[in-house]
Amino acid sequence: MAGGNSKMNRSFELIGPQKITVNSNIRDVEEVVRLCLAEINPRLRQDTERILNSGGTVPFGKISLSPAGVVWKSKEPIPYAANCEIQN
């Protein structure tokens, strides 16, 4: 990174009945994000496992998880046991 005083701006959106944006302007933003993820991740994992166990596919942007493996965009699933990497 050029220039030692560069500051990275980060934001984290929680979308539900009300949209909440947490960004780097908030004091102790790392702690806020950690607390949010501690609450969200277990529920997200349970929902993901439920969908996969019922034969469904779970999208995460351009990557999806399916019972057969990881799907990149709309390509064929890559089996979970395969060694691979995704390059843009």
SESE-474912 format. One line per field, with one value per atom (N, C-alpha, C): residue number from 1; residue in one letter; atom name; x, y, z. Coordinates in steps of 0.2 Angstrom, whole numbers, plus 5000, padded with zeros to 4 digits. Atoms other than C-alpha are relative to their C-alpha. Layout:
N
resi	c(NUM_...) .
resn	c(A_...) .
name	c(CA_...) .
u	c(X_...) .
v	c(Y_...) .
w	c(Z_...) .
// end
This chain:
88
resi	c(1_1_1_2_2_2_3_3_3_4_4_4_5_5_5_6_6_6_7_7_7_8_8_8_9_9_9_10_10_10_11_11_11_12_12_12_13_13_13_14_14_14_15_15_15_16_16_16_17_17_17_18_18_18_19_19_19_20_20_20_21_21_21_22_22_22_23_23_23_24_24_24_25_25_25_26_26_26_27_27_27_28_28_28_29_29_29_30_30_30_31_31_31_32_32_32_33_33_33_34_34_34_35_35_35_36_36_36_37_37_37_38_38_38_39_39_39_40_40_40_41_41_41_42_42_42_43_43_43_44_44_44_45_45_45_46_46_46_47_47_47_48_48_48_49_49_49_50_50_50_51_51_51_52_52_52_53_53_53_54_54_54_55_55_55_56_56_56_57_57_57_58_58_58_59_59_59_60_60_60_61_61_61_62_62_62_63_63_63_64_64_64_65_65_65_66_66_66_67_67_67_68_68_68_69_69_69_70_70_70_71_71_71_72_72_72_73_73_73_74_74_74_75_75_75_76_76_76_77_77_77_78_78_78_79_79_79_80_80_80_81_81_81_82_82_82_83_83_83_84_84_84_85_85_85_86_86_86_87_87_87_88_88_88) .
resn	c(M_M_M_A_A_A_G_G_G_G_G_G_N_N_N_S_S_S_K_K_K_M_M_M_N_N_N_R_R_R_S_S_S_F_F_F_E_E_E_L_L_L_I_I_I_G_G_G_P_P_P_Q_Q_Q_K_K_K_I_I_I_T_T_T_V_V_V_N_N_N_S_S_S_N_N_N_I_I_I_R_R_R_D_D_D_V_V_V_E_E_E_E_E_E_V_V_V_V_V_V_R_R_R_L_L_L_C_C_C_L_L_L_A_A_A_E_E_E_I_I_I_N_N_N_P_P_P_R_R_R_L_L_L_R_R_R_Q_Q_Q_D_D_D_T_T_T_E_E_E_R_R_R_I_I_I_L_L_L_N_N_N_S_S_S_G_G_G_G_G_G_T_T_T_V_V_V_P_P_P_F_F_F_G_G_G_K_K_K_I_I_I_S_S_S_L_L_L_S_S_S_P_P_P_A_A_A_G_G_G_V_V_V_V_V_V_W_W_W_K_K_K_S_S_S_K_K_K_E_E_E_P_P_P_I_I_I_P_P_P_Y_Y_Y_A_A_A_A_A_A_N_N_N_C_C_C_E_E_E_I_I_I_Q_Q_Q_N_N_N) .
name	c(N_CA_C_N_CA_C_N_CA_C_N_CA_C_N_CA_C_N_CA_C_N_CA_C_N_CA_C_N_CA_C_N_CA_C_N_CA_C_N_CA_C_N_CA_C_N_CA_C_N_CA_C_N_CA_C_N_CA_C_N_CA_C_N_CA_C_N_CA_C_N_CA_C_N_CA_C_N_CA_C_N_CA_C_N_CA_C_N_CA_C_N_CA_C_N_CA_C_N_CA_C_N_CA_C_N_CA_C_N_CA_C_N_CA_C_N_CA_C_N_CA_C_N_CA_C_N_CA_C_N_CA_C_N_CA_C_N_CA_C_N_CA_C_N_CA_C_N_CA_C_N_CA_C_N_CA_C_N_CA_C_N_CA_C_N_CA_C_N_CA_C_N_CA_C_N_CA_C_N_CA_C_N_CA_C_N_CA_C_N_CA_C_N_CA_C_N_CA_C_N_CA_C_N_CA_C_N_CA_C_N_CA_C_N_CA_C_N_CA_C_N_CA_C_N_CA_C_N_CA_C_N_CA_C_N_CA_C_N_CA_C_N_CA_C_N_CA_C_N_CA_C_N_CA_C_N_CA_C_N_CA_C_N_CA_C_N_CA_C_N_CA_C_N_CA_C_N_CA_C_N_CA_C_N_CA_C_N_CA_C_N_CA_C_N_CA_C_N_CA_C_N_CA_C_N_CA_C) .
u	c(5004_5000_5004_4996_5007_4998_5002_5008_4997_5002_5007_4994_5006_4992_4993_5006_4979_4995_5005_4963_4995_5005_4952_4993_5007_4933_4997_5004_4923_4993_5007_4904_4997_5003_4893_4993_5007_4874_4996_5005_4861_4994_5007_4845_4995_5006_4829_4994_5005_4814_5002_4997_4825_5007_4994_4841_5005_4995_4856_5007_4993_4873_5005_4994_4889_5006_4994_4904_5006_4994_4921_5000_5000_4915_4997_5003_4907_5006_4995_4918_5000_5000_4924_4996_5004_4917_5002_4998_4927_4996_5003_4919_4992_5007_4901_5000_5000_4905_5000_4999_4911_4994_5006_4896_4994_5005_4884_5001_4998_4893_4999_5001_4892_4993_5008_4873_4998_5002_4871_5002_4997_4883_4997_5003_4875_4993_5006_4858_5001_4999_4865_5002_4998_4874_4994_5006_4858_4996_5004_4848_5003_4996_4862_5000_5000_4863_4993_5007_4844_4999_5001_4843_5004_4996_4858_4997_5002_4851_4993_5007_4834_5002_4998_4844_5000_4999_4844_5007_4994_4857_5000_5000_4862_5005_4996_4869_5004_4996_4883_5003_4998_4885_5001_4998_4894_5001_4999_4897_4994_5005_4884_5002_4999_4884_4995_5005_4875_5002_4998_4874_5006_4994_4886_5006_4994_4899_4999_5000_4903_4999_5001_4896_5002_4997_4905_4996_5004_4893_4995_5005_4882_5004_4996_4896_4997_5001_4895_5003_4998_4897_5007_4994_4915_5000_5001_4915_5004_4996_4920_5007_4994_4934_5006_4996_4942_5005_4995_4958_4999_5001_4954_5001_5000_4955_4996_5004_4944_5004_4996_4952_4995_5004_4943_5003) .
v	c(4994_5000_5006_4994_5017_5005_4995_5030_4997_5004_5024_5002_4998_5034_4999_5002_5026_4997_5003_5021_4997_5004_5007_5002_4999_5011_4993_5006_4996_5001_4999_4994_4993_5006_4980_5001_4999_4979_4995_5005_4970_5002_4999_4968_4996_5003_4963_5004_4995_4972_5007_4993_4987_4999_5000_4990_5004_4997_4994_5000_5000_4999_5002_4999_4998_5001_4998_5007_5002_4999_5012_5007_4993_5029_4998_5002_5019_4998_5002_5018_4992_5007_5000_4996_5004_4994_4993_5007_4978_4996_5004_4973_4999_5001_4977_4995_5005_4967_4993_5007_4952_4998_5001_4953_4998_5002_4953_4994_5006_4939_4994_5005_4929_4998_5001_4930_4997_5002_4928_4994_5005_4915_4993_5007_4900_4999_5001_4904_4999_5001_4906_4993_5007_4889_4995_5004_4881_5000_4999_4888_4996_5003_4883_4992_5007_4865_4997_5002_4863_5000_5000_4868_4995_5005_4857_4993_5007_4842_4999_5002_4844_5000_5001_4844_5007_4993_4863_5003_4997_4875_5007_4994_4890_5005_4996_4905_5005_4995_4917_5004_4996_4929_4996_5004_4921_4993_5007_4905_4998_5003_4893_4993_5007_4877_4996_5005_4862_4994_5007_4844_4997_5003_4840_5003_4996_4853_5008_4993_4871_5002_4998_4880_5007_4993_4895_5003_4997_4906_4995_5005_4894_4994_5006_4881_4994_5006_4863_5000_5000_4859_4997_5003_4856_4996_5005_4841_5003_4997_4846_4997_5003_4834_5002_4998_4842_5006_4995_4853_5005_4995_4869_5007_4993_4888_5004_4996_4902_5006_4994_4916_5004_4995_4932_5001) .
w	c(5000_5000_5000_5000_4995_5005_4995_5008_5007_4994_5026_5004_4997_5031_4997_5003_5020_5005_4995_5029_4996_5003_5023_5002_4998_5023_5000_5000_5028_5001_4998_5029_5000_4999_5034_5000_5000_5030_5003_4998_5040_4997_5003_5030_5003_4997_5039_5000_5000_5044_5000_5001_5045_4998_5003_5036_5005_4996_5047_4997_5003_5040_5006_4995_5051_4996_5004_5044_5004_4996_5049_5004_4996_5056_5007_4993_5071_5004_4995_5086_5002_4999_5089_4995_5006_5072_5000_5000_5073_5005_4995_5089_4998_5002_5082_4994_5006_5066_5003_4997_5077_5003_4996_5088_4995_5005_5073_4997_5003_5064_5005_4995_5080_5001_5000_5080_4993_5007_5061_4997_5003_5056_5002_4999_5066_4997_5003_5059_4992_5008_5041_4999_5001_5043_5001_4999_5050_4993_5006_5035_4994_5005_5023_5000_5000_5029_4999_5001_5029_4993_5007_5011_4996_5003_5006_5001_4998_5015_4996_5003_5006_4992_5007_4989_4996_5003_4986_4999_5001_4981_5003_4996_4991_4997_5004_4982_5005_4997_4989_4995_5006_4975_4994_5006_4960_5002_4998_4970_5004_4996_4976_5002_4998_4986_4998_5002_4980_5003_4997_4986_4996_5004_4972_5000_5000_4975_5000_5000_4973_4993_5007_4958_4999_5002_4950_4995_5005_4941_4998_5003_4930_4998_5003_4927_5004_4997_4932_5007_4993_4951_5000_4999_4956_5007_4994_4968_5006_4994_4986_5001_4999_4986_4995_5005_4970_5003_4998_4972_4994_5005_4963_5003_4998_4963_4996_5005_4956_4999_5002_4947_4995_5004_4940_4993) .
// end
